[in-house]
């Protein structure tokens, strides 16, 4: 669900505000170009988005570092915090800069969330690394290493889910525009409630 929602947030940012917000390789390149061309306002905007993503990840690192006894509460509270903040900013202001910074902060919080699947550290907000990892695992499978199949399935499934999240959001934006952010925020809150009340989290 976190991967699905990350795809949704990124596509919402692209279609509503014409920028990516869940991954920043391109934004770092754009920042260098903007600074080199003397476009200081654009550089400042990109730098702020990068800073908000960094801040979100830093908060996650502070919360998850050596806090094994509180994992379930943390897993529930971080998406709840992002969903609630996005709801509040949507209702109080629809200023694109504020909404984008909130979305960047939320993606940083999410990407810094400590999730492991069979010793693999999971990142949910961008798929560039997963494309490489899926291809590497497939190559290993073709060489006869069938133990890599579960990794290929994990990476490939994550890529597909991210894509479906983005596709669903593209349809929503077409029909309801910026109100799509309400649905995304609501889904984050619903996910938080599900994690807290129903999902078993082992410390």
C-alpha positions as CSV (number, residue, x, y, z in Angstrom):
1,X,0.0,0.0,0.0
2,X,2.8,2.4,0.7
3,X,4.3,1.7,-2.7
4,X,0.9,2.2,-4.3
5,X,0.4,5.5,-2.5
6,X,3.9,6.7,-3.4
7,X,3.0,6.2,-7.1
8,X,-0.2,8.1,-6.5
9,X,1.6,11.0,-4.8
10,X,4.2,11.3,-7.5
11,X,1.7,11.3,-10.4
12,X,-0.5,13.8,-8.5
13,X,2.5,16.1,-8.2
14,X,3.3,15.7,-11.9
15,X,-0.2,16.2,-13.2
16,X,-1.3,18.9,-10.8
17,X,1.9,20.8,-10.3
18,X,4.2,19.7,-13.1
19,X,7.0,18.3,-10.9
20,X,8.2,15.0,-9.5
21,X,8.3,14.8,-5.7
22,X,8.9,11.2,-4.7
23,X,12.4,10.8,-6.2
24,X,15.1,13.4,-6.8
25,X,17.8,12.3,-9.2
26,X,16.2,14.4,-11.9
27,X,15.6,17.3,-9.5
28,X,19.3,17.3,-8.5
29,X,20.1,17.6,-12.2
30,X,17.5,20.3,-12.7
31,X,18.9,22.2,-9.7
32,X,22.4,22.1,-11.3
33,X,21.0,23.3,-14.6
34,X,19.0,26.1,-13.0
35,X,21.9,27.4,-11.0
36,X,24.2,27.2,-14.0
37,X,21.7,29.2,-16.0
38,X,21.1,31.8,-13.3
39,X,17.5,30.7,-12.6
40,X,17.8,31.3,-8.9
41,X,14.0,31.1,-8.2
42,X,13.8,27.7,-9.8
43,X,16.9,26.6,-8.0
44,X,15.5,27.8,-4.7
45,X,12.2,25.9,-5.3
46,X,14.0,22.6,-6.1
47,X,16.4,23.0,-3.2
48,X,13.5,23.5,-0.9
49,X,11.8,20.3,-2.2
50,X,15.0,18.4,-1.7
51,X,15.4,19.9,1.8
52,X,11.8,18.8,2.8
53,X,12.4,15.3,1.5
54,X,15.7,15.2,3.4
55,X,13.9,16.5,6.6
56,X,11.3,13.8,6.3
57,X,13.9,11.1,6.0
58,X,15.8,12.5,8.9
59,X,12.7,12.4,11.1
60,X,12.2,8.8,10.2
61,X,15.8,8.0,11.0
62,X,15.5,9.7,14.4
63,X,12.3,7.8,15.2
64,X,13.3,4.4,13.9
65,X,16.9,4.3,15.2
66,X,17.1,1.7,18.0
67,X,13.3,2.0,18.7
68,X,12.4,-1.7,18.2
69,X,9.8,-1.7,21.0
70,X,7.7,0.9,19.2
71,X,7.6,-0.3,15.7
72,X,3.8,-0.8,15.4
73,X,3.1,2.7,16.7
74,X,5.7,4.2,14.4
75,X,4.4,2.3,11.3
76,X,0.9,3.6,12.0
77,X,1.8,7.2,13.0
78,X,4.0,8.2,10.1
79,X,1.4,7.7,7.3
80,X,-1.3,9.2,9.7
81,X,0.9,12.3,10.2
82,X,1.4,12.7,6.4
83,X,-2.3,12.1,5.6
84,X,-3.5,14.5,8.3
85,X,-1.0,17.2,7.3
86,X,-2.0,16.8,3.6
87,X,-5.7,17.1,4.5
88,X,-5.1,20.2,6.6
89,X,-3.0,22.0,3.9
90,X,-5.5,21.1,1.2
91,X,-8.4,22.5,3.2
92,X,-6.6,25.6,4.5
93,X,-4.7,26.5,1.4
94,X,-4.4,25.1,-2.1
95,X,-1.2,27.0,-2.7
96,X,0.8,24.7,-4.9
97,X,4.2,25.5,-3.2
98,X,2.9,24.5,0.2
99,X,1.2,21.4,-1.0
100,X,4.3,20.3,-2.9
101,X,6.5,20.8,0.2
102,X,4.1,18.8,2.3
103,X,4.2,16.0,-0.3
104,X,8.0,16.1,-0.4
105,X,8.1,15.9,3.4
106,X,5.7,13.0,3.3
107,X,7.7,11.1,0.7
108,X,10.8,11.6,2.8
109,X,9.1,10.3,5.9
110,X,7.9,7.3,3.9
111,X,11.1,6.5,2.2
112,X,13.0,6.6,5.5
113,X,10.6,4.2,7.1
114,X,12.5,1.1,8.3
115,X,10.9,-1.9,6.6
116,X,12.8,-5.1,5.9
117,X,11.6,-8.2,4.0
118,X,14.0,-11.2,4.5
119,X,17.0,-8.9,5.2
120,X,16.2,-6.6,2.2
121,X,15.7,-2.9,3.1
122,X,12.5,-1.8,1.4
123,X,12.2,1.7,-0.2
124,X,8.7,2.6,-1.4
125,X,8.8,6.0,-3.1
126,X,10.9,5.4,-6.2
127,X,11.6,2.5,-8.5
128,X,14.9,3.2,-10.2
129,X,16.9,0.9,-7.9
130,X,14.2,-1.7,-8.2
131,X,14.5,-1.8,-12.0
132,X,18.2,-2.5,-11.6
133,X,17.6,-5.1,-8.8
134,X,14.9,-6.9,-10.7
135,X,17.0,-7.1,-13.8
136,X,20.0,-8.3,-11.8
137,X,17.9,-11.0,-10.1
138,X,16.4,-12.1,-13.5
139,X,19.9,-12.4,-14.9
140,X,20.9,-14.6,-11.9
141,X,17.8,-16.7,-12.4
142,X,18.7,-17.2,-16.1
143,X,22.1,-18.5,-14.9
144,X,20.4,-21.1,-12.8
145,X,20.2,-19.3,-9.4
146,X,16.6,-20.0,-8.6
147,X,17.0,-18.6,-5.1
148,X,16.8,-15.2,-6.6
149,X,13.2,-15.7,-7.8
150,X,11.6,-14.3,-4.7
151,X,13.7,-11.2,-5.0
152,X,12.7,-10.8,-8.7
153,X,9.0,-11.2,-7.6
154,X,9.4,-8.6,-4.9
155,X,11.0,-6.0,-7.1
156,X,8.8,-6.7,-10.1
157,X,5.7,-6.6,-8.0
158,X,6.7,-3.4,-6.4
159,X,7.3,-1.8,-9.8
160,X,3.9,-2.9,-11.0
161,X,2.1,-1.7,-7.8
162,X,3.8,1.7,-8.1
163,X,2.7,1.9,-11.7
164,X,-0.9,1.0,-10.8
165,X,-0.9,3.6,-8.1
166,X,0.2,6.2,-10.6
167,X,-2.3,5.0,-13.2
168,X,-5.2,5.2,-10.8
169,X,-4.3,8.7,-9.8
170,X,-4.0,9.8,-13.5
171,X,-7.6,8.7,-13.9
172,X,-8.7,10.5,-10.8
173,X,-7.0,13.7,-11.7
174,X,-8.8,13.6,-15.1
175,X,-12.2,13.4,-13.4
176,X,-11.8,15.4,-10.1
177,X,-8.6,17.4,-10.4
178,X,-7.0,18.6,-7.2
179,X,-9.7,16.8,-5.1
180,X,-7.5,13.8,-5.8
181,X,-5.4,14.9,-2.9
182,X,-8.3,14.4,-0.5
183,X,-8.5,10.8,-1.6
184,X,-4.8,10.2,-1.2
185,X,-4.8,11.8,2.2
186,X,-7.8,9.7,3.2
187,X,-6.0,6.5,2.0
188,X,-3.0,7.3,4.1
189,X,-5.2,7.7,7.2
190,X,-7.0,4.5,6.4
191,X,-3.7,2.6,6.0
192,X,-2.5,4.0,9.3
193,X,-5.7,2.7,11.1
194,X,-5.4,-0.7,9.4
195,X,-1.7,-1.0,10.5
196,X,-2.5,0.0,14.1
197,X,-5.6,-2.1,14.6
198,X,-5.2,-5.2,12.4
199,X,-1.7,-5.6,11.0
200,X,0.8,-7.7,13.0
201,X,4.1,-6.0,13.4
202,X,6.9,-8.0,14.9
203,X,9.4,-6.1,17.0
